[in-house]
Structures are given as structure tokens and as C-alpha cells.
Amino acid sequence: MKQLLLSILFCLFFLNLFAQKNGSITGILADSANHKTTLNYATVSVYKTGDSVLTTYKLSDDKGTFKINNLQTGIKYRLVISAWQYGTYRTEVLVTAENPAINLGTLYLSTKSNDLNEVNIVAERPPVIVRKDTIEFNAESFKTLPSAVVEDLLKKLPGVQIAEDGSIMVNGKAVSKILVDGKEFFGGDQQIATKNLPANIIDKVQVVDDKQAKRRDPDLTAAEIPQIINLKLKKAIKKGAFGKLYAGGGVKELYQAGGLMNFFRDTTQVSILAYGNNINQPGFNPNDVQRIGGFNRSGVNSMMMSSGGYFEFNGISFGGSFSGVQTSSGGGFNFNTLTKKGIKLNTQYFFGRNDNLLERLTNTNQTLGNDRLITNANENTNALTLKHNIAGKLDWQIDSLTQLTIEPFIVLNSNNSISTNFSTNTNAAGQLVNNLQNVNNRNSSTNKYQLVADLSRDFAKAGRSFNIGFDISTTPNPTLNYNRSNSNFFITPSTSEIDQLRNNQVENFRSFIYTNYSEPISKKLSFKIDLSGNILNNENALSTFYRNPANQLYDIAIPSLSQTVEQNGFKTNANLSLRYKITKDFNIQPGIVHNYILLNNRFSNNANIDQRYNFIWPTFQLVYKIFRLNYDARFTEPNVSYLQPVADNTNALYIRNGNPNLLPARTQRLSLNMYKYDPKNLVNYNLYGYGNFTKNGIVNTTSISNGVQTVTPINVSGIYSFNGGANGSKDFKINKTTLKVGLGFWANFNHTPVIINDIRSDANVFYVGPNGSVKLNLNDVVELNQSYSISLNRSRYQDDFYTDLSYNTQNSTSELIIRYPKKVVFETNFAITANTQQIAGYNNNIKLWNAAVTYLFMKNDRLQLKFAVNDILQSNVRRSVEITGNSVID
């Protein structure tokens, strides 16, 4: 409550500032040669006359109109107007108390001439330039502290949102890569760049569509096309070195240390990093890895982040733990260069070592008519993971219209873990049904060898384009699992014991080839064809052995628990469509898709099964201004692991069967997207919705006997799901004080059959979650950030055999940053998670409080001394709850 009142007081103070400044300047921008052509998204920069410090700025809207509010009266302002391909327009305006609202009417700009004598006034560089396909921000216009990193800079840019996990959105679109001077940077790991590169080395921030992602997946809608952020460095930085070194220690022998160095020389960049810690944190933040580690140049093709700070770029972990407590270390290098022929080359190597301890309590409560099956499990796992990532990239702009990209990847990953699990099952009367003591000693490797190539060609004829590429990979993943368990049954007294070795050799080969071609037929009509083929060769070889009491070796083969499954075949996909442009803002694109699947499933101990399917279905796309609707369909074959007919009995109370008779699933997909960024009023909002309708989808049917659950995957139809939401934010700015208010809402609905002991019921599961946030920044001296969200979860069942379920989860996060006195930064954050799910021994209010004080030294604050206390309340726990089938899993 105190935090809420404080937030309200700050907001009232901020709004009061606006009330004191009511001057405004409006106008319309147009082409001097063609007065009917308005200049959309031009930048209007405002300075006080005689001052080079930017006061504020606005972009003109889609009608060329601009309005600048909250100007002080009695001040003379200088307006500098910049538009792509037009000359700079300057004028001075006096805002008085007698005439506070100035209307400049229509201002005409002339096209830009190639005048070699044109004077470029650096102090008047516009903060934002919108080109044909690029948004460019001038970093100098967005002030940050000397110690700020790229993430601090990005947070100040309009339309940019950074989530708690470090993921970035620009104008409602996800960022897929962060480049540095157009080159990959440590595999494109976003947070390596954003959390480590100093903001003061950045000259420009450019945002463009990820055209390669669109070529690889032509089904991407405009709202789904990822964005690429390119960080242009200042010229003085491009020859030299910069980096980051840190070390720290604490009580209970806690430590952390690491270093990142980046060396530039003209068109060559070399980055080296190393780290080690036992405080369950990444060795670097994503900004460090991208900025200094070179991933900004090499690019990020995949990323995963968690709310606890754990992240991966291109499958590379930099320490920390997604779950559990971890000691981690690692190191590697990243090399980028640009050849004289304009070929960008990148190579990188990274090694990571993670020693993880996980202690987990799980409560699963299943409703079974008048009875229940309540499972309580206590898991303790120690795991050691060693991972080598080797990658390269060749990016060749052959000519102005042709581009070739080649990317090889090698991942060598080994995991050795010992897990002990003690679980009990009780019924509704509280009677103990059974218990299990289980030990798994698992040695596995997850390796991958991959080669990706893409060739794209544009043509002089507008709208004509051609693209072809392939993605070939093989993943040999052997696993040795030594499994020992003892089970006790109490309703019908008995015991059972297992002591076995499961040798599972899995190898999947995939060769994916794709091409697409677009051809304009007329000004309003164009033709597009997308073709792809996928060759599959997958094998799942399982051999099971019991321990021989005579020699204590696992050499007694068990044929009933051994089987080799081979899946060979290919899939093709052909999509033909016509795009008709009804008006400038309205077009439709009907089409037809053809899928063909041929699968040969071979079993060493069962009859072989061949599958052949043809599938033809219509597709449709509609675009009207900011609204987009898409409809399509596709076939998906079952994973070979589902086809393995041998039961997985490593948990004697939860046995998983395979099903060699599974059919491919057919899914129809419907999506709706609408996004709007209003530069005039600094408002952005987006609406989205997705629906999936599946025939022959895979669900698990469960048989429960004496507390033992046996699960078998089967095909069912009538599966459908919907999810959607809305997000909006509004920026308020007055001089150096900013306020950002955001509101959001999301909802999920899943309709899936539940089948237990042959009793089938349709389960309808709902998730609803409103959320809001307030971010207040007072002259970069005080920052106050507050966010709140609630998740309402419900399930309803058609058959009374199952009991309806419900629970709520609330999350609140508060952050306070004070940069005062000079050279001192105080920061604290407090998060609380409250859950209505009541279970004995479980904490329903998890609180996490961190605080730190930093003192800055040397020129440009290059040396920092930080005292931090993490988890002050010693919560040391996370909690997650979900509804699955007829169960609440906590």
C-alpha cells in the first residue's frame, strides 16, 4: 500500500508539472513541389534559441501533421525539421502567454540536393530519422549516465520495450538479433550486447525488419516479422579496445569473477570472454555478451531467458540457472571481419561448465469422481553439464540485388546427473496408496551438427524476388540411464523392485530445402509460390538390461523392454497465392496449400507401418491498414519418441507407453493482429489473437490402478485453443522528467479431451491475466518502476467425474534507483508472488528483496565498487502452478 501511495504522489507531482506548461506548436509538413504530398514520420526537433540541448521532439503522423505540447510560455524556440530525402527546414517560434497555441500552417520542404558544400550541423542531428525501411535513432539525443549500458539507452527510445527477462520489443515486434556495425556479436546474444556495451560508444541505433526470417518462413505475418537492431559505433571506437572486468566475494565462500574484452581494428573485431561464479547468476548480462563479446556482429538466431536472469543465445549458456542453484564457469572468443570483397565472416567458440543442484517439491492433485489421487514428490538432483559451441557465418552481398548466407553450427553437450526422488500417493480419505524411492544415474549427450545456407535475389522489376536455401542437421543423442527403484503398495500389500540399465541411442537427420518466388502481374495483382521439402531419417534404438546378481553387471537383456524404431520418409509443402491490392491500404491474398507426407516406420520387434497422406487446404490473408488476418493449415508428423512401443518404466508409479499407430496431426491456424504506434501522442498499442483447430492431435490417455499411472498417447480430434490479448502504453515527457504508463491483458482458452480409466470428458481450461506498469524518471536522478499482474486460472469439465479447478496468482515488482550524491548509485527491488493454492508446507507469499550501492571512480566512471545483498529475506525458492488435464500441478 505504501508503494502504491508513493507511486500516486509521484504521478500527481508529474502531472502538476504539465499543468504549468501549456504552450504548443502545430503544423503540417508537405512537399514543396507537390503540395498534396504530405511528409509522414518526419522529425521535428525543438531547441531553445541559443541552446544546443534538445528540449523535445515529435514525429509527424501519417497525414504529415505534428503537434508539440507542454512548452513553456515566454520562450523562443528553434524548430529543426528533418525528413528522409528532403533538406533540413529551420524556423524560430515565440510562445507567449497571450498566444500559447501557435499554428504554423503548412510548411513546405524541398527535396535534398547532392550539394558537396552542404554544412552538417552535428548539434542539430535529429533524434529520430524514419527512412523507407529503417528507423534510426541518434544516440546523443537520449541522455544516459556515464555508467549506462546499451540497455539503458534502448529504454529511452520511443516504441522500445524491454521486459524483465531482457527480451526486447520494438513497436510491438520481437527483436531477433542485435548487430554491432552490421556484424554478428557472440552469436547475436542480445543481452551480451545490451547489458555490457557502454551507451557512450554508440553513435546510432538502427531498427530494420529481419528479412532473412521472412524468407525462411514466408508464412510470417507483418506483425510477426522479427526486428534487427544495429548499433553503429562512434568512429573513434572502431580502432582500439574496450571491455569489462569484475570480481567480487562474499560470506559463505561466495564469489564471482569475469572479463570481457573487445578489440577493434578497422573492419576486424575480436572478442574474448571468461567468467566463473557460485551465486547462481550469469557470468555476464546479455548486454555484455552482445556489446563486448561480438554477438552484435555475429547475430543471435535463438534466445531463451527466464525471470531469474538466466539466458541463452544460440544455445550458449553464460552461467546462472533456469532452475536450481548453480556453480558455473565458461569462456570463449568471437571473431568478425569484413573482406575487401565485402564478405562478412564470423567464427566463434564457447565452452560452458554448469554444476547444478535442484531441490524440488511437487504436489499433483487429481480429481477422480468421489476419489482423488494426490502425489507428493521430493526430488534432489545434482547435474554436471559441459557444453561446446562452435559456429561460423559467411554473409556475402554478391551485388546490390543478390545475397548469400552460409552458417555452420556444431554443438557438443554432455550431461551427467544423479537424481533421487521420493514420492507418495494418497487418496481422498488420506490413505497412503503407495510410495516410491527412485534413483536415476543418467549420462547423456545432446549433440548437433548443422549447416544452413540461404541465397536471395531481388530484381530490377519491383516486386519480383527469388529465394532458395537449405537447412541440414543431424543430432546424435545417446543416453545411458541406470535406474534403481523400490515401490511399496499398501491398499493391496505388495512390493516391487527395479534395477536396470536403459541404453537409448537416438539419432535424427533432417534435410530441409525451401524456395519461394514472387512475380507482379499488374499494378494491383501479384503471384507468389512457396515450395519446401523435408527429408527425414530418424532412429530410436532402445536396449534394456537388468543387473546380474552373479557379477553385478548389467548384462541380462530384456527383449520386452528393447526395440529399435526407424522413421524414414519425406514431406513436401506447396503454397500458391495471389495478392490483390484493392486500395492503397487494403489487400487480400487467397491461396491454396498442398502437403504430402510419406513415412516408413520400421520396428525391430513389431510389424512395420507405412503412412502416406495428401492434404489440400485453402489459405487466406487480409490486410487493412494496421489490421491483419491470416488463415492457413499444415500437417505435423508424430515425433519418433512417441512411436517407440516400449514403455518407459524409470518411474515405477508413472509409466509412459509409446504408440506406433499414431497418425500425423492436421492443424488449422487463424491469427489476428493489429498494431499502432502514434508518434504524435507517444502512444502505442497492439491487439492480437490466435486460434488453432487440430484433427488427430496427440493427447495422453491414463489408466490408474493401485495408484500406478500408465500413460499412452493417442490421436483425438476436437482439440482447439484460442489466445489473445491487448497491450498499450503512453509516454509523458516534460523537460528531463518522463512518465510511462502501460496496461495489458491476455487470455488463453484450451479445449482438450481428458481420458482417465476410459472416462472421457472435454476439459475447458481458461487463463486470464490483466497487468499494468508505471515507470517514472526524474532527471535521471530518481527512477521508480512499479508493475503488477494477476493470473486467474480455471478449468471446467463436461463429466461430473472430474471436479472443476481454480486458483489465482498475483505478482508485484517494485524498483527504486537513486543516483545521488554524485558518483553514488543506490538501487533496490522488491518482488512478491502470492498464490491462492493452499498446500501444507508451501509458502503462498514468496518475497524477494535485493539492494545494492555502487560508487563510481575514474574518468567516465570506468571503475565501479559495488556492495550488493541478494535475497535479503532468504526466500531462496520459486513456485509455479498450472492446470493440466484433471490436475493442479504445484
N, C-alpha and C positions, 0 to 999 in steps of 0.2 A: 504494500500500500504506500509506503514511504517513497519507494522508487517511482510509483505512478504519479504521486503528487508532485515530486520533483520534476518529472517529465512535463507535467501540465504547466508548472510555473515557468519552465524554460520556454515552452511553446507560447505562452501568453506574453512573455518578455519579447520574444522574437516577433510576434505579430504586432506588438506595440511599436517596434522599430519601423515596420512597414507603414503604420498609420501616420508616421511623422514625415514620410517621403512620398508625396503623391504626384510628382511630375511624371510626364510621359511624352514619348515621341513616336509618332506613327508615320507610315508611308507605304508606297507601292513601288517596286522595282521593275523596270521594263527595259527592253532593247531599244536603243536609240534609233536604229534603222527600221525596225518593225515594232511599232508601239503596241501591237496586240500580243506580242510575245513577252510574257512575264518571266522574271528571273527567280526561279524557285530554289530554295535552300541556299541562298546567298548569305554571306556572313556580314552582319552589321556590328562592328566593334565600336565601343563608346569609351572615350577618354575625356578627362577634364582638360580644358585648354591649358597648355603649358606643362602638362604632366604626361609622362610616357607610361605610367602604370595603368593597365586596363581596368576600367571601372566595371563594365559588364558587357555582354554581347547577346545577340539573338540571331537566329536563322529565320529567313523569310519562309512563309509557308508555301503550300503547293499552288497558291494563287499570286505569289510574289509579294504578299503583304507582310509587314513586320510591325510590331508594337513593343516598345521598351518602357516598362513601368518602373515605379519606385525610384525615380530620380529626384535628387534634391532640388528644391527651387532656389533661385538666386545664383545659379551656377551656369557657366558657359561650357558646353560640351563640344567635343570634336568627334564627328562620326566618320569612320573609315569603312567603306563598303567594298567587299571583295566577292567576286563571282567567277566561277571557272570559265576560262576563255574570254574574260572581259577585263578591261582596265580598271584600276582602283579609282573609286569615287570618294572624294573628301568634301565635307562641309562642316560648318560650325553652327550651333544652335544654342540660343539663350533660353533657359527655362526660368520663368519668373512666377512669383506668387499670383500676379494678376492674370497671367496666361500660362498655367501649368501644363495644359494639354496641347502640344504642338503637333500639327498635321502638316507634313512636308509635301503632301500630294504625291504625284508620280515623279520618281527620279529615274532618269534615263542613263544607262551605262553603254559605252561603246565597246565593240569587240576589241580584243587585245592585239596590238601590232607587235611584230618581231623587231622591236627597237633595241639595238645593241647598247644604246646610250641610256636606256631606262634606268633610273635610280631605284634601288630596292631599299626601302627604309625598314631595317630589321625590327626596330621598336614597334612598327605598325603591322607586323605579320599577323594575319587574322588568326584567332584561336581555333577556328574550325574552317576547313575547306571541303565542300562536297563536290567531287568530280563525278564523272559518268558512272564509275563502278567502285569508287573509293571514297571513304570518309577519312580525312586527315586532320589530326589534332596537333596544334603547336604546343609542345610540352611546356615552353616558357610561360604560356598564358595561364597555366594551372599551378599555382604556387604550392610547394610542399616543403617540409622541413629538411634541413641539410642531411639528416639521417634517413630520410624517406627512401623506400624502395619502390619498384615499379608498381606494385600492388597499390600503394598509397596514391600514386599518380592516377592509375586507372579508376580508382574510386571517385575521383573528382571529375571525370569526363562524363558529359551528358549521355544518357542512354546505356551506360555501362553498369552492370550489376555484378557484384562478387559475393557468392554465397559463403556460408561459414566453412564449407569444405574446400574453399579455394577455387571452385569452378566459376567460370566467367560467362556472362551473357551480355551480348551487345544488341540493343534494340530487340530483345526477346529471343535472340538466336544464340545457340551454344557456340562457344569458341573451341575449335578443334585443334588449332595449332598456334603457337607463338613463335615467330621467327625473329632473328636479330639481323638487321641489314639484309633481309630476304633469304637468310640461310638457316638451316636446321641448328638447333641448340640442345645438346644432350637428348636427342630423340624427340625433341619438341615438348618435353615435360613442362607443362605450363607453370607450375608452381616453382620450379627451379629458377625460372627467369623472373617471375613476378615477385618472389619473396627474397631474392638475392641481388638482383641488379639494382644499383643505386639509381634513383629517379633523376639525379642531376647529370647523368651521362646521356640521357635520351633527348634527341632533338625533335623528333616527330613520332606520333603513333598513328599508324595507318590500319584501316579495317577494310577487308575485302571478302567476297564470297569464296568459299573453298570449292573452286571449280573442279578439282580432281575428285572430290567426294561426289559431286553431282554426276560426273562422267562414269564413276564406278557404280553408282546406284541411280539410274535415271528416274526411278520412282519417287525420289525425294521431292517433296513439295517446296515451294519458295520459303515457307516458314520453317522447314526442316533443314535447309542447306546450312551447314556449319559456317562459322566465320573464322577468318585468319587475322590475327593481329601481328603486324610487322613493326618492330621497334627500330627506328632509324637512329643510329648513334651520332653524336656530335663528331665533327671531323677530327678534332684534337684527340679523341679517344681511340680512333682507328689505328693509331700507331702507338703501342705501349702495352701496359699490363695493368690489370686491376683484379681485386679479389677480396676474399673474406677469410679470416682466421678467427677461431674462437676456441675457448677451453673453459671448463667450469667443474667445480666439485661441490659436494655437499655431505650431509650426515649419512650414516649407514653405507659408507663407501660408494655413494652415488657419484657418477662422473659423466661428462660429455666433452667431446673434442672433435674438431673437424677443420677442414680447409678447402677453399675453392679458389683456384687461380685461373685467370683468363688472359691469354696473350694474343694481341692483335699485331698484324703486320700487313698493311695494305689489304689484300683480298684473302689473307690466310688467318685463321683463328685456331688456337689450340687451348683446350680447357682441361684441367686436371682437378679431381676432387677426391677426398677421402674423409671418413668420419668413423666415430665409434661412440656408443653411449649405452648406459644401462638404466635409462629413465623412461623407457617406453615412448620415445619421441623420434621423429625422423631426424636424420643427421643434418638435413637442410630443409628449408621450406621450399615450396615449389618455385618461388621467385628466384632463389639462389641457383637452383638447378638449371632454370631456363636462362637466366641472365648471364651468370658466370660460367655455368657448366657447358654452354654451347648448344643446348636443346632448342633455343630460339632459332638457331640456324638450321639444325638438322630436322626440326619439326617434331610434333607429337601426333602419333597416329591413334593412340588409345590412352585413356587415363582412367584411373579409379581413385576415388577419395572417400574417406569416412569422416564423420563429425569429430572424431578424436584426433585428427591431424594426420592420420596415415594416408599415404598416397603412392600411386604407381604411375609411371609414364612408360608407355610402350612395354608394359610388363616388367619394368625395372622398379624394385622397391628400394627406398633410400632410408630404411630403418623405420622404427615405430611398429605398432601392431594394430591390425584391424580388430583383433580380439586377443585378450590375454595380456601378460606382462612380458616384455621382450628386452633382451640384450642384443644389440645389433652393431654391425660394422660393415664397411664396404669401401670401394674405391674404383676409379676408372678414369678414362680420358675420352675426349671428344675432339675430332679434327675436322675442320671445314676449310675449303679453299675454292677459289674461282680461277679456272684456267684461262689462258689467253683466248681460247675459242668460245669462252662464255659458258663452259660446263661447270656446274656446281657439284663438288664432290664432298661427301661426308663419310666418315667412318668413326665408329665408337665401340668401346668395350667397357663393360661394367661388371664388377663382382660384388655380390652381397652375401653376408652371413647373418642369419637371424636365429637366435636361440629363444624359443617362446615357451612360457608357462601359462597354461589356461586352466582355471578352476571355474566350473560352470554348474549351476543348479538349474534343472529344468522340471517344470510341472506341466503335465499334459492331462487335461480333464476332458474325457469323452462322455457324451450323453448317449445312453443305450436304453431307451424306454424308461422303465422304472429303476433301472440299474445305471451304474457308472463304472468306468474303468479309469482310475486315477493313477498316473505313472509319475513317480518322483525319481529323478536320476541325478546322481552326483558324479561329475566327470572331472578327472585330473589328467591333463595331457602335457607331456614335455616333447617338444619338437625342435629339431635342428634342420634348417633349410640352407642349402648352398646353391647359389644361382649365378650363372654366367650368361651375359647378354652380349652378343656380337652383332653389329648391324652396319649397313652401309647404304649410301644413296647416291645415285647419279641423276642429275637434273640438267637436261640439255635443251636449251632453246635453239633448235636447229636453224630456224629462221623466224620471221615475225609471225608466222602462222602455224608453225609446227613445233611441238614439244614432246620430248621423250623422257620418261622417268623409269629408272630401274632401282629396285630396293631388295637386297638380300638380307635375311634375318636368320640368326642361329640362337636358340635358347637351350641351355643345358641346366636342368633344375633337378636337384636331388633332395629328398625329404626323408628323414628318419625320425620316427615318433614312437613313443610308448604311452599308451592311454589306458587308464584304469577307470572302470565305470561300475558303480553300484546302484542298482535300480530296484524299485519295489512297485508292485501293482496292488491296489486295494479297490474294493467295490464300494457301492453306495452305503452299505452298512458299516463301512470302516474295517471290514475283514481283510486280512492280508491274503492275497490270492497267490502270489509267488514273489520271489526275489532272484536277483542275478548278480553274480560277481564276475566281471569280464575284463580280460587283459588283452590288448592288441599291440603287438610289436610290428610296426609297419615300415617297410623300406620301399620307397617308390621313386621313380624318375618321371619327370614331365618334360620331355624334350620336343623341340620343334625346329624343323628346317624349312625355310620358306623363301620363295623368290616371287617378287611382284614386278610387273612391267606394264607401262601404260604409254600409248602413243596417241596423241590427239592432233587433229588438223582442222584449222579453220580455212575458209576460202574467201576470195575477194567478193563473191556474191554474198550479200548479207543474209544471215540465217542458215547458210549451208555449213555443215560441220560433220566431221567423221572422227570416230574414236574406236580404238581396239586395244585390248590388254589381256593379261592373264595373271592368275594367282595360283601358284603351285606350292603345295605344302605336304610334308609328311611328319607325323607325330608318333614316334615310338615311345610308349609309356609302360614300362614293366613295373609290376608291383609284387612284392613278397610280403604276405601278411601272416604272421604267427599269432594264432588266436587260441586262447585258453579261457574257458568259462565253466562256471558251476551254477546250476539252476535248482531251486527248491520250490516245490509246489505244495500248497497247504490245504486247499479245499478237498482235493483228492491227493493224498500224500504220495509224493514221489520225488526223485532227484534225477538230474541228468548232467553229464559232463562232456565237454568237447575239448580236444587238444589236437589242433590241426594246422597245416600249412596250406594256404591258398596262393598258388603261383599264377598270377593273371598277367598275360602278355597282350597288351592292346597296341595295335598299330593302325593308324588311319592315314590313307593317302587321298588327296583331293587335288584335282586339276580343273580350275575354273577359268573358262575363256569367255570373253564378252566383247561385243561390238555394238555400236549404235550410229545411226546416220540420220541427219535432218536435212530436209530439202524444201525450200519455199516454192510453192506452186504459183501463188499470186500474192498480191499485197495483203490479202486477208486470209489466205489458206496456205497451210504448210503440212508436210508429211514427215512422220518420224517412225523409224523402226529400231527396235532393241532386240538383239539376239544374244543368248548366252547358253553355254553348255558346261556341264559339270560331270567329270568322270570320277567315280567313287571306287575305292578298293580298301575296305575296312576289314580288320580281323580282331576277334576277341577270343584268345586261347586261354582257357582256364583248366588248371590241373590242381586237384586237392589230394593231400596226403595226411594220414594220421600218424601220430608219433608211435614208433615201435618200442614197446616197453623193454624189449630184449637189448637194444643198442642205443635207445634214446634218440634215434634219428627219425626224421620224417620221411619214411620210405615205404609206407603202406599206401599204395594207390587206391583211390576211391572212385571207381568208374561212374557211379551215380551222381557224383559231385564234380565231374570233369566233362568238358565239352569244348570244342572249337567251332566258332561261328565265323563264316566268311560272307561278307556282303560286297558283291561286285555289281557294277552297272553304271548307268549314266542318266542324267536329267537334262532336258532342254527347255528353254523358255523363249517364246517369240511374242513380242508385243508390237502391234501395229496401231498407229493412231493418226488422226487428222486434227489439226488445230485450226479453229476458225475464229477469226478476230471480228466480233460483231461491232464493237466500238473500240475506241482507244483504251477504255478501262474494263472492257468486258470481252472475255473469250471463253470458248468451250473446246474440249478436246475429247471426243469419244474415241474408243478404240476396242481392240479385241486381243486377248491373251491366250496363247496355247501352251500348255505344259505337257510334256511327255516324260514318263518315268519308266525305266526298265531296271528291275532289281533281281539279282540272282542270290538267294540266301542259301548257303551250304552249311550243313551241320554234320559233325563227325559221328554223332550217335542218334540222329533223328532224320526224318525224311526231309529232303530239300524242298524249298518253296520258292517259286518264281512269281514275280509280280510285274504286271505291265498295265499302265494306265495312260489314257488320253484325257485331257481336260481342256475345254474351251469355254471361255467366260468373257463377258463384256467388261470394259473399263471405262471410266469417265472422270473428267476433271473440269471444274468450273472455276473461273477466276473473275471476280468483280471488285475492282479497286483493291481494298485491303482484305477482302474476304476470299477464301479459297476452300473448295470442296473436292475431295478425292475419293474414288471408289475403285478397288481392284480385288484380285483374288490370286491365291497361289497354293500349290501342293507342297507338303513337307513330309519327307520320309522319316520313320522312327529311327532313333539312334540305335546303333548296333548293340549297345549295352542292354537296351530293353528287349532285344531278341534273344539274349542268352537264356536258354531254358533252365539252366542250373540255378538253384536257389542260393541266395546269399544268406548264410546262417551265422555270420560273425557276431550278430546279436541274437542269442537264442530265444529271446522273447519278442523279437520283431524280425521276421523272416521275409525277405524280399524275393519274389519269383520273377522270372522273365516270361515273355510270351512271343514265341516265334511266329505267331499268326497275326501280328499287328499289321494294320494297313496304313498307308500314308494318309495324313490329315489334309482336308481342304478347308482353307480359311478365307472368308470374305472380309475385307477391311474397308471401313469408312472413316474418313477423317475430315474435320472442320477446323480451320484456323483463321484467325483474324488478329492482325497486329497493327497498332498505330502509335507512332511517335510524333507528338506535336511540338516542334522546336519553338514555336511561338510562345506557348504557355508552359514549356518544360514539363509536359505530361506524357507518359507513355502507358499503354495498356494493351493487354492481349487476352483473347478468348481462344480456347482450344477444346476439341472433343474428339474422341476416338472410339470406334466400335469394332468388335471382332465377332464373327459368327463362324463357328467351327463344326464341321461334319467329320466324323471318325477321329475326334480328338482323343488323346490318351488320358485316362483317369485311373486311379488305383481302386480296386475293389478289395475290401478287407474281410477276412474271416477271423473271428476271435473265439478261441476255445481254451478254457482253463487259464485265461489271462495271456495266452500266446497269440500274437497278431501275425497273420500271414497275408502279405500284400501282393496282389497280382495286377499288372497293368492290362487294361482292355480298351477297345475302341468304343466310344459312345458318341452320339450326336446330340444336338440340342444344347451345346455349350456356347454361351455368348457373354460378352463383357463390354462395359462402357466405362470410360473415364474421361474426365474433363475438368476444366477449371477456368479461373479468370485471375489476372493479376494487374494491378495498376499502381502507379507511383506519381507523385507530384513533387517537383523541386521548387523551393523558395530560396531566393538569393537576394541579399542586400549588403552591398559592400563586401566585407570579408566574413559575413555570417551566413550560413546556409542551413536549411532545414529540408529534410527529405522524408516524406510520409508515404508509406506503402501499405496496401491492403491486398489480400489474396484469398482465394477459395479454391479448393479442389475436392473432387468426389470420385469414388470408384464403385462400380457395381459388377459383381460376378455371379453368373448363374451356371452352376455346375452340379451334376448329379453326385450324390453321396450313396455308396453301396457298402453296407456292413451286414454280414451274415445274411446276404441275399435280400435285405430290406433296402429298397431304393427310395430315395427322396430327392427332390430338387432342392438344392441349397442356394439361397439368395443372400449374398454377403455384401454389406454396404460399408463404405468408409467415407466419412465426410470430415473435412478439415479447413476451417477458416483460420486466417493468420493475419498479423499486422506488424508493422515496424515503424519506428521513429528514429531518425539519425540527425542529431544537432551538432553543428561545428561552429564554435565561437572563435573566429580569427585564428584557427589552428592552435589555440591555447587550451581550450577545453572541448572535449568531444564526449557526447553522451549518446549511446546507442541502446535502444530497447526493442526487443522483439518478443512476440507471444504467439503461440499456436495451440490449437486444441484438435484432437483427433477423436471422432465419435465412431465407434465400431459396433456393428450389429449384424446378426445372422438370423434368418428365418427359414424354417423347413416346412415342406409340404406335408410330411408324415409326422404324426404325433410321437412316433418312436424317438424322435430327436427333439431336444429341448433348445428353444431359442437362446442365443447368447448375446451378451453385450458388455462393453467396457469403454472407458474414456481415458485418454492420456493428454495431459497438458504439459507444455514446455515453455519456459520463460528464460530469456538470456538478457543480462544487463552488462554493459561495459562502460567504464569511465576512464578517460585519458586526460591527464593534466600535464601540460608542458610548461611548467613554471616552478621555480625561477629558471632563468636561462641555464641551459646545459643539463637540466634535470627533467626527466620524464617519469611520471607516475602512472601506472596502469593497473586496473583491476577488472575482473569479470566474474560474474556470478550466474550460474545456471541451475535451474531446478526442474526436475521431471516428476510429475505427480500422476499416479495411476490409481484407478478405482478397482483394479483387480486385487481382491483380498486373498492372500495366501500366507499362512503362518510361516514366519521366518523370513519373509520377503519385505524389503523396505519399499514402501509405497511413495516416499518422498525422497528422491535422490538429489542431493545438493553437491555442487562442485564449485569451489571458490579458489581462484588463483589471483595473485598480486605480484607486482614487481616494481622496482625503482631502478632507473638507468641514469648513469652520469656520463656525459659526452665529453671527450677530450680532443685535442689537436685540431688542426685546420679541417674545415668541412666535417667536423665530428667523426673523424675516421676511426677513433678509438672509443670503445664503449665499455663501461664497467656496469654490470647488471647484477642486482640481487633479486632473486625470484623465489617465491614459495608457491609450489603447485599443490593442489588438492589440500588446502588448509584444513578442511573439515575431515580429511582422511576417509572419504567415501569409498574410493578405490573399487567402484563397481559400476556396471552398466546394466540396463534392463530393457528388454524388448518383449512385446506381447503381440500375438497375431491369432486370427481365427483361420483355421484350416479344416475344411470338411465339417465334421461334427465336434471339433476340438478347439479349446483355447490353449495355445502353447505359450508358456511364460518362461 
